[in-house]
Amino acid sequence: MHAILAENRQPPKSILRNLTSFLDDGILRVRVRLKHSNLSKLVRVIAYILRFCHNTQSKRTRSYSQLSPKELDNALRCVVKIVQAETFQSDMHAILAENRQPPKSILRNLTSFLDDGILRVRVRLKHSNLSFDRKHPIILPQRHFFAELVIQNSHQATLHGGAHLTLAHTRYKFWIPNGRQAVRTILRKCITCFRASPSIGSQLMGDLPVHRVNPPNRPFIATGVGQGSTASWDKYLQGIHRYFRLLGYKGSSPISGYWFTGRRGPVQHMYSDNGTNFIGANKLLASAPQADRDHATCPTWHFTPPYSPNFGTLWEAGVKSVKHHLKRIVGSHK
């Protein structure tokens, strides 16, 4: 039905003359606005424009079906020719005239040549079995919007890969001078990658605790406690969390609270995280009889902020050291 309507509705001759002036050996000579959302959309728009121009000139070989791979490839080549004509015009004239490239040209260090009006780079893969595009990639300008679309397309095709993976995928068909810098510039603008790996903000370090900058008269007046046991290592880490259990109470009589204080002396300030065992011990010590609530058995308990293991620097480092050696000695034994 659409084909019949297209055959009956012929465009005016003025439109045909204007469209004919846009075409020269299959190259679209028209200023195309390249700023589309992605590479696929841009190529398909140009492909439909080329098909429309072809259908207005040829009545017997008109096409109304979906875009074929050949049409998409011709559209991509057309866009590449437009981009290269805008940015590498002097280099292309120098190659056609068999002259040396301008001294300030960005392509002076590349062995470039023209293939069907497209500027390509000659690499050392002439005798390989790769495709022609792999052996001789198409040269694109670094700061052109079309190059950004190509990099974005490769970045999405590699599932938001890094700079090396994106650049390698881009070079399957295109060669961008200073491509590594161009790829990193585009990847910094990727919102998906930024959300997946946000940069950690830097902040000023807080002041040291009062007992760190004012050493007490003797050790263990201010003591930090950390429990680092696991289900399979309880018997190996008793030295860590027994230290806490000695400060607990059973009923109204102290269990072994004097064992630690008898050897190390009374503890006045106790620091720990917000573990339920430490909170329970503090409540038990606070509910002890008044006769037993002295500095030896009932220290002042200080809890670090929740989810802040960095506040327990010294005792958390002790737990880390014990786990470091246990993982290498105990292994998978239970």
N, C-alpha and C positions, 0 to 999 in steps of 0.2 A: 504493500500500500504506500509506504513511504517512497519507494522507488518510482512508482507511477506519478505521485505528486511532484517528485523532484524532476521528472522528465517533462511534466506539463508546465511547471513554473520555472521559466528561464529567467535568470537575473538580467538586469539591464546591461546594455553594451558598455556604458560608462564604468560600471563595477568590474566588468571583465577586463577592460583596458587597464584599470588601476591594479587589479590582481596580477595581470600579466607583467606589469612593470615591476612587481615585487619579486618575480621569479627570474632567475638567471642560471640556467643549467642545474636546476633543482635546488638552488641555494636561496633561502628566504632573505631578501634584501629589505628588511623592515626593522625599525627600532622596537624590539620586543622588551617589555618590562619583565625583567627576570625575577623580581622579588615575589616568589611564591613560597608557600609554607614548606614544601619539601621538594626533593629532586624528582620523584615520581610524578607529582602533579605538574611540575613545569614541563617535563618531557611529554606528558600526555596532552597538555594544552597545545604545545607546538605541533604534535602529531596530528591533532584535529585541524589545526590551521592549514597544515600542508595537505591534508586530505581534502579539505574544502577547496583549496586552490586547484588541486588536481581534478576534482569532480566538476568544477566550473569550466575547465579547459577540455576535458575528455568526456564524451557522452557514452562511449562504448565500454570503457573500463572503469566505471565509477564503483566506488566501494562504500557500503553502508553497514558492514558488519563490525564486530569488535576490532580494536586495533591489533594488528599483527606484530610479531617481534621485529619484522623487517621495518615496519613503519616507525616503531619506537626507536630502533637503532638509527634510522635516517633522521628522526627528530633530534636525537642526542647529538649526532654529528652536526646538524644544523646549528644547534645552540653553541656547540664548541667552536664552530667557525665564526659565529658572531662575537663570542667572547675573545677569541684570539685576534680577530680583526680590530677590536677595540684597544687591546693592550700590547700586542706584539706586532704592530703593523710595520714598524721600521725593521725589525728582525726578519720578518717574512720578505720584505722587499730586498734586504741584503742577501738572503738565501737565494731568491730568484735571480738576482743579478750576479750571483757567485762572488759576492764581495765579503769582506770581513764584517762581522757584526759590530755595532757601535760599542765603543769602549765602556760606556756606562750601562750596557745591557746586562740584565740579570741572567741572560742565557749565554754569556760569553764563555763560561766554564763548562757548558753542556754541548755535546755533539748533536745538534738538532738538525732535522731535515723535514721537508714537506712531503706529505703523502696524501694525494687527492685533496689538496688545499688545507690539510690539517697538520699542524706543527707537532712533531713527535721527537722524542729523545732516543738516541741510539745507544743501547747498553751492550754489555758483553754476553748476550744470550742468543747470538745469531744462530748457532748450531744446535740449540735446544729444541725440544719437541713441544714447547709451550705455544700458546696462541700468539697471534701477531700483536694483539693489544698488550700481552704480558711482556713480550720481547721489546716492544717499542711503545711505551706508554705515551698518552696524550699530555702535552704540557699545558698546565693551567696557571694563571697568575695567583699569587699568594693571597692578596687582599681583595679579590673579587668575590662578589656575593655568590656566584655560581660555585666557586671553590668551597665556600662555606657549606653550601647545600650538599656537595659531594662528600665532604668530611662528616657532616651530620648523618648522611645516609649510611656511610661505612660504620659510624659509631653505633647506630641503631641495629645494623645488620650483624654486628659482633656482640649484640646484647650488652651494650654500654661497656665495651672493653676499654682497656687503658690506652695510653698514647701510642705505645709500640704496636699493639694489635690493630688499632684503628688506622695507623699509618700504613701498616703492611697490607691491610685490606684495600686501602685507597690506591696503593700502587699496583694493584692488579690491572688497572686500566688507565690511571692518571698519574702524572708526575708533577708535583707541586714544589717549586723551589723553596727551600727553607720549610719543608713540609712538617718537620717535627715541631717547630715553633707555631706554625699555623694550626696544627692539630691540638696542641696544648691550649692555645687561645680559645678554641671552640669548646674544648672539654671543660674549661673553667666556667663556661656559661650553661652547662648542662644541669638542670634543676634536679633531675633524677639522680645523677651521680652525687650531687651535693647533699641531697637528703640521705643517701645511703652511707656516705662517709663524711659527715660534717667535721669541720675543723674545730678543735678544742680551743676554747678561749683561754687566754692567759690572764692570770690575776695575781695580785700582790700576795705574798705569803704572810700568814698571820704571825702574831707575836708568840714566842716560846712560852710554855707554862712557867709559872712562878717557881716551881721546884726544879726546873731545868736550869734556870739562870741563877738561882740562889741555892747552891748545894747545901743539904742539911748537915748536921753535926756528925751523923753516922749513917751508914747505908740502911735502906729499907724503911726509913721513916715515911717516905712517899713511895708506894709500890703500885706497879701496874700488873693487871691480870688479864690473860687471854687464853681462851680454850680453843685448841686446834685439833681435837680428836675427831676420828671418824668411826663408823660402826665396826670396821674391821681392824682398827688400830687402837682400840681402847686400852688394851693391855700394854701397848708400847708407849702410850702417851700419858700414863698415869702421873708422870713427873710434872706434866703441865697442869692438868686440871685437879690433881690431888691438892695442889697448892690452894685452890679455891675451897675445896671441900673441907679442909681443916678449919676454915673459918665459920662453918655452919653449925647449927645447933640441932639437937634431937630432943624434942620435948622441952624441958626447962633446964636441962643440964648440958654443959658444953661437951662436945665430942672430943675433939683433939685440937681445939683452938690454941692451946698453949704449946703445941709441938713446934709450930713455926716460930711463934714469938719467943719461945724458950731458947731457940737457937739463934734467931736473927734479931730479936728484940721486938718491942711493941711497934705496931704499925699505926700511924696517925692519919694518913690519907691514902685511900685506895682508889685507883683509877681502873676502869674497865668499860667495855661496850655495853649495849643494852640487851645482852642475852638474858633469857628468862631465868637461867640459873643464877646469874649475878643479881638480878632484881629480887629473886626469892631469897637469896642469902642476905641481902641488905634488909629485907623485911624481917627475917628471922633475928638478925642481930639487933634491929631496932626494937623488937618485942621481947628481948632478953630481960631477965630480972635486973633491977636497978643496981644491985650489988655487983653484978658482973659486967656492967656497962662502963668499962674503963677504956683507956687508950690501948691496952694490950689486946682486948677481945672485941672491941666495937669501934673501929676506925670510922672516920668521916668518908663516905663513899661518893665518888665523883664519876658520873656517867658521861661518856663522849656523845656527841650528836648521833642520831640514827644514820645508818648507812655511811659512816665516815670512818673506815678503818685506818685512814691516814693519821688520825689523831692518836692512835695507839702505836706510835712508831717503834719504841724499844721492845715492848713485849710481843707485838705482831712480828717484828723481825726475828725474835726468838722462836716463835712458832714456825716461821718460814725456814729457819735453819734446821730445826728438828725434822720437818717434813722433807727437806732436801736430802738429808742423809737416810731417812727411813725409806724413801722411794727407791734408793739404790741398794739398800741392804735387805729390807723386808721383801720387796718385790710384790709378787702375787700371793705370797704365803698368808694364811689366815690363822 
